[in-house]
Amino acid sequence: MQATELALLSTGQMQQADAMTIAAGRPGIVLMERAGAAVAAAALARSAEGAAITVVCGPGNNGGDGFVAARILRERGRQVRVLLHGRLEALTGDAAAASARWDGPILPLARIREAPGYLFIDALFGAGLTRALAGEAAAAVAFMNETGRPIIAVDVPSGVSGDTGQVDGIAVKASETVTFFRLKPGHLLLPGRSLCGHVSLSDIGILPEAAAGAATFRNDVGLWRDVWPRHGLDTHKFRRGAVAVVAGGVAGVGAPRLSARAALRIGAGLATILCEPAALMAHAARGPDALMQRSAADAAALTAFLDDPRVSAVLAGPALGLGERGAELVGAIAGCATPAVLDADALTLLARAPGGAAALLAGRRAACVLTPHEGEFQRLFGGEAGIAKERSKLERARKAARRCGAIVVYKGADTVVAAPDGRAAINTTGGPALATAGSGDVLAGLICGLLAQGMPAFEASCAAAWLHGRAGERLGIGLIADDLPEAIPALMRETLPV
């Protein structure tokens, strides 16, 4: 799958794609007929001949798609009841044309409680809805949800924003969502993602070039396969990439070792733990294993280590500690020319720095990746009015990345990876099994291991997030963070070329 096929389009971009296709000579009613046919196909797959289906149409093009689906379903032997929100005379354009081709009765939405049928088709409102559902529409959605019957949503479940995935008030909880040409961010961002059910993507004839220039993507292998690190027969451990993992004291031996092991498992050639002198024996006692360990009492010792040109990436944060040493080390990393990943304690220390992350990272000479979960993101950027007031997680991440000049991996069930140049990707792999201590430390190590091998920071972050999530899916509930690095090699062999 190519990157253009992974593009996510906003509602505005989707409208432009429609307009471009219509201007090129493909009438809007043809697109609507194809969209309605795709919805009907989904309903046919879920129902037997003679099944009763209720199609709930809204006042716009989403409703027009519903009228087309209703007509096709009746032609295919289903009992179809059509309900309309609003007045039939108020329909315009293609929606009016589609309704005219339906020659059955059209009932007011208020009658939805009468004989609801086997399944519903939700064609009330599309992705561009910008207000909360209210009155008759809200009551109809509440009833559909309460029945427990399957619901097929057209484009997005009514009440879900196609751009943000957010819901004001109530929204349809769909069993399946049928959308067209390209997914929208709201299909992947929570809570929209949890309300869409299975998402079916249908090609209705929109010009492929309409997705050219997209800056938002669904994270998948096609987004980063072409820049995945490849090593020749003449490689050696330093050419494979040497990672430095900056650690804290005796109380935090496990977390940085998880990160370092993950960096090795994803292909780095060498990983060295740089810890407080008092913790050196504790790290050494955890062997034998492939990890190196050295003491680094202060920023001067760390800087001297990173000045070695063979060190190709540095990670700091897991169990680093929040004291003076930790702050000095983060400052040293901010000022060095080595690609860096900052996680956990390092993010808290960044947030405490005068001027915050943006000031400390300003003018940094190498790639930097920040990996905050929600609480860390708020500490870093919650005071930035232009970021905090943004409802979309996607746009918050994008603005944060631009503000601090770093890749931001905004973690969660709908992890967003954003770059300062405006590119962003929403991850879809993973699950509740990853909600375990140390999981984030492994993700940070995977990113650092790919950076060390020369992979560009945005793509490295996307690849690591995808593999980390897929490993969580593969291992399932009961995994511990120690299991995740060990699952990575098999996933790489299955997914990527040698």
N, C-alpha and C positions, 0 to 999 in steps of 0.2 A: 504494500500500500504506500503510495507516494504522499508527500507532505500536503499537497493541495487537496487530496482526498480526506485528509485529517482536519482540514480547516473548519473552524467554528465561526458561524456568521451571526452577527447581531441582528436584531429585527430590522434595523435600518438597512444593513447590508443585504439582507434577504429581500427587502422591498426593491432595492436597486437591482438585484439579480433578476427578479421578476420583470422589472421594467426593461432591462437590457435585452432579455429574451423576447419580450413582446415587441420591442422596437426592431428586433432582427427579423420579425415576420411570423412569430409563433403566437397566435391569439391567446389572450388570457383565458378564454373559455376552454381552450384545449388543455391548458395547464390544469384548470379546475377539474375537468373531466378525468384527467389522469390521476389527480390527487384523490378524488372521490372514489375512483376505481381501486386505488391502493387501500383505502379505508375499508371498502366493501370486501376486498380480498381477505383482510385481517378478520373481519366479522364472519365471513363464510368459513374460515378455518376454525373458528371457535363455536360454530353452531351447526345443527343438523337441519335438513330440509323441513320447512314448516315451522321452524322456531320463530318466536315472536321477538322482534327487535324494536327498541324505541330509539329514534334518532332525534336528538335535541339540538336544534339549530339556533344560532345567534343571528344578529342583524348585519354581519359583515361577510367577508369572503370565507371565513371559517364555516359559517352557516351554509354558504354555497356548496362547499365540499360535502357537507352533510346531506344536502338535497340530492347531489349526484350519487352518493353512496346509497341513499334510500331507494332511489330508482333502480339501481343495479341489483340491490338485494331483493327487491320485490320480483324483478325479472328472473332471479335465480331461486325462486320458490320460498322465500322467507316472508313471514307476516310482518309488515313494517308499519309502524305508527310514527308520524312526524309531528313534532311539537316545535313551535316557533316563539322565540322571545322577541316581542315587538310586533309591529304591524307589517303585513305582507307588502303593502303598498310602499313602505319605506325602504325596501330593498332596492339596491341600484346596481348597475353594471353587470358583471359576470354573475354575481349572486342572484340578481333578479332573473337573469337568463336561465340559471340552473333551477331556480324554483319553478319557472314556467314549464320546464320539462317534466316536473313531477305532477301527475294528474290525480293523485290521491288526496284525501282530506289533509288539512293542515290545522292542527289543534293549538290552542293557546298553551303556553308553558305551565299555566296554573293547573292544568289537568294532568300533570305528570304522575300524580299518585294513582291514577286509574290504570289498572292492568299494566304494570311496568314492563312485563315481558321478561325474556331470558337474559338479554344483555342490553346495555345502553351504548350508544355512540354519542360522545360528548363533542359536539361541534358548536358550542356556545361562543367561546372567545378564543382567539389565537394568542400568539406569543407577544403581541404588542400591547396587551392590556396594561394600563398604567394606573388603574384604580382598584380599590377593593370591590369584590362582588357584594351586591346589596339587594335587598328586597326580594323580588320574585326569583331572580337568578341565584342568589345565595341560598334560598329555600330549596330550589330545585337541586342544586349541588349537594346540599345536606341530605336530601332524600335519596339521591343516587348512591351516595356513600353508605347510607344506613342500610340499604337493601342487601348489601353483600353480593350483588350480582356483578358479573364482569363489566368493566367499562373500558371502551376503546376511545382514547382521546385523539382528536385531530390536531396535529401540530404540537401543541403542549396541553397538558391538563388545564382546563379553565381555572383561572385564579393564580396560575404560576407565571411569573415574569420570564419571558424567553431570554432576557439579557442577564438577569441576576440569579434566577432560581428562587427568588424570594416570594413570599405569600403574604398578602395583607388580608387578614380575616380567614376566609375559608377557600379551599381549592379542591378540585376533583382528585380523588385517589384512584388512579387508573391502573388497570391490569396490563394495558399495552398502550403505547403512544405511537402513532404513525406520523412521521414527519417527512420532509421533502428536501431533496438536493443535498443539504448539509445540516448537521446538528447545530444547535444553538447552545450558548453557554448554560442557559437555564436547564437544559437536559442533564447536565453533568454536575452543576453546583447544587449543594444542599440548601433548602430542603426539596427543591424541584426534582433532583435525581431520585429521591425516595418516593415521589408521587407519580413518576412516569411509568412505573412498571417496566416491562420489556419495551425497548425503543426500536422500532422498525424504520429504517431509512429507505425511502423510495425515490427512484430516479423518474421524474415526471417530464424531463426534456428541457430543463433549464441549462443554459449554455455553461459548459465547464469553466470557461475563462472568467465567468462571473465570480469565481472564488480566488482568482489570481490576486496576489498582493495581500491576502489575509495575514493578520499578525497573531491570531489566536488559534490554538490547535488542540485537538484531542491527543493526549500523550500516548503514542504507540511507537512500535519499532521503526516504522517508516519515517518518523521524524528525526531519528538520529543514527540510523544504520550506516549511512554513508560516511560518517565521521568516527565510527567506532574504532578504537585502537587496534592496529594490526602489527604484528612483530615478525620480522624475518628470522631466518635461521642463524644469522650472525648477531642476534641481540644478546644482551647480558643484563644483569639485575639493575644496574643504574640506568640503562637505556629503557628498561621496562618501567622505570619510575621509582624514586625513593621518597617515601612519605615520612614526615615527622609528625608525631602525635604528642601534643603538649599536655602533660598530666599534672595532677596535684599531689596530695600527700598520701599517707598510708590508708586513710579511710576511703579513698576513692580509686582503688587499684583496678576494679573490674571494668568500669565504663570505658576508659581510654583503650584498654586491651580489646574490647569488643570492636571499637572503631578501627584499630590497627589491623585486627584480623580480617575485618571486612574489606579493608583496602587491599590486603594481600589476595583474598579470595576473588576479587574482581580483576586481578591481573597485575597489580603493582609488584615490583621486584624486591622491594625492601621496605620494612616499616620499623621505625625506631621510636620508642617511648622516651620522652624527655620529662622526667619527674623531679619532685623535690628530692634532695640528697637523702633524706631520712626514709624515703619510700623505695629507694633503689633495691634494697635487699628483698622487700616484699614483692617487687616485680620479678626479680631474678628467681625467687622461690616458686613462682607460678609456672615455670618451665618444667621440662624442656619443651620448647616450641620455636616457631620461626621468628618470633619478635625479638628485636634488639632493645636494649634499655641503656639509658645514660642519664646522669643527673644534670639538671639545669636549675641552679639555685635562683637565678635572676635574669633580667632582660639581657644583660651583657652576654651571659652564657648561651642564651637562646639565639641571639643575633649572630654570635660566632658560629654556631652550628648551621644556621640558615644561610650564612655567607658561602658555605660550600656549594659550588655550582651544581654538584651532583644531586642535591636535595631539590626535588621538583614540585613538592606541594606540602603544605602544613595544615594541620587540623588542631583547633583548640576549642575547649569548652566542656566536654564530658568529664565531670568530677574535677574540673580545674581548680575550683575554690573561688570565693568571692573576696578574698583579702587583697592586701597590697601587692603581693607577688603576682596574683592573677591579673590585676589591672595593669601592672607593668608589662607583663608578657603580651597581653592583648594589644597594648600600645606599640610594642615592638613589632608585632605581626602586622599591624595596620601600616607601619612605616617601611616594611620590607618589600622586596620585589619578587617574592615567592607567591605563587597562587595559593589561596587560603580558603579554608572552610571554617566558619565560626558558628558554634552551636552551643546550646545549653548555657553554662555559666558565662561563657564569653559574650553571649548576647545580653545578659543582664549587666555585665560590665560595660559593654558598649552603650547601653541605655543610660548608665550612670555617668558616662564621660561628659565633660563640658561640651555642649552643643550636640550631644548625642551621636548616633552612628554616622550621620552625614558629615559631621565635622571631623570625626576621627578618621574616616575613610576617604576624605576628600583628597584627590590627587594621587590615590594609590596607584602604583606602577604595574600591578598585576591583577589578574582576575580574583574576585572575592565572591564567596557564596555564603549567604546567611540562611539558617534553617530554623526559623521560629515556629513553635506551635502558637495557638491563639493567645495564651497568656503572655508569652514572650513578644509576640507581635504587638500587643497592646503596650507593653513596657517600652518597646522601641519606637513605635509610631503613633501611640494613642494620643500624644500631645500635639500631633500635626493635624490641624483642623481640616486641611484639604484631603487628608487620608481618612481620618476618623469618621467623617460625616458620609463617606462613600458607602452605599448600601451593598454594593457588589464586592464579594471577596476577590474576584478577578481584578477589578479596578483598584481595590486597595493594594493588592500585591504589585500591580503594575506601577502605581504611583510611588509606592515605597521603594521599588527597585530604582526608579528614576531619581528619587530623592537622595539615595545614598550611593548610587553608582555601582551597585552590586546586584548579583543574581539573588533573588529572594525566593526561597522554597517555603511557602506558607502552608504548613503541614495541617493535616486533618484527613477525614474520610474523603474529602474532595480537594486534595493537595493541589495548590496552584504554584507553578514555577514561572517566574516573571523576570525579564531582563530589562536593563536600563534603556535599551533601544526600542522598547514597546512590545517585543515578542512575549507571548505567554502561552502556557500549555496547562490543561487541566488533566490531572491523572485520574484513571478509573480503576486501576488495580488495587488490591488490598481488601481489608475487611476487619471485623472485630478482633480476630486473632492477634493482630498487630498492636492492640492496646495492652502492651506489656512492658515492664521496665527494661530499658536498654534498647528497645526497638529503634528509637531515634538516634542513638549512638551508632548503631549499625548503618543506618541511612547516611549519616554524615561521613562515615568511613568509606562507604561505597562511592560517594561523590568525590572524596579526596583521592581515592585510588584511581579513578578515571581522569581527574585533573592531572595527577602525577604522570599519567601516560600521554599527556598532551591533548586530550579531548577538550574541545571548547566548553566553557563553563556552563552555558545554557543547556547544551545537548547532554553534557555529563550529568547535570542535575536531573534532567528529564529521564535519561536512561536509568540512573540509580533509583529514582522514585518508582519507575515502572517495574524493574527487577525486584526491588524490595517488596512492592505490593504483591507481585506474582509469587514470590517465595512465601509470603504470608498465606496466600490462597492455597498454595500447594501443601503447606505444613498443617494448616488448620488450627482450630482451638486446641490448646494444650502446648503449643510451641512456647519456647522461651527464647530470649534474644540470642543466646548462644547458638541456637539452631540455624538462624538466618544466614550467617556467612557461609555455612557448610552447604546450603541449598543453592548458592549462586552458581558454582561451576556447571552443574547439570543444566540449569536454566540457560546459561550462555551457550552451551553446546547445542541445545534444542533450538534456540532462537536466532543465533547469529552465525554468520559464516566464519569458518576457521581463519 
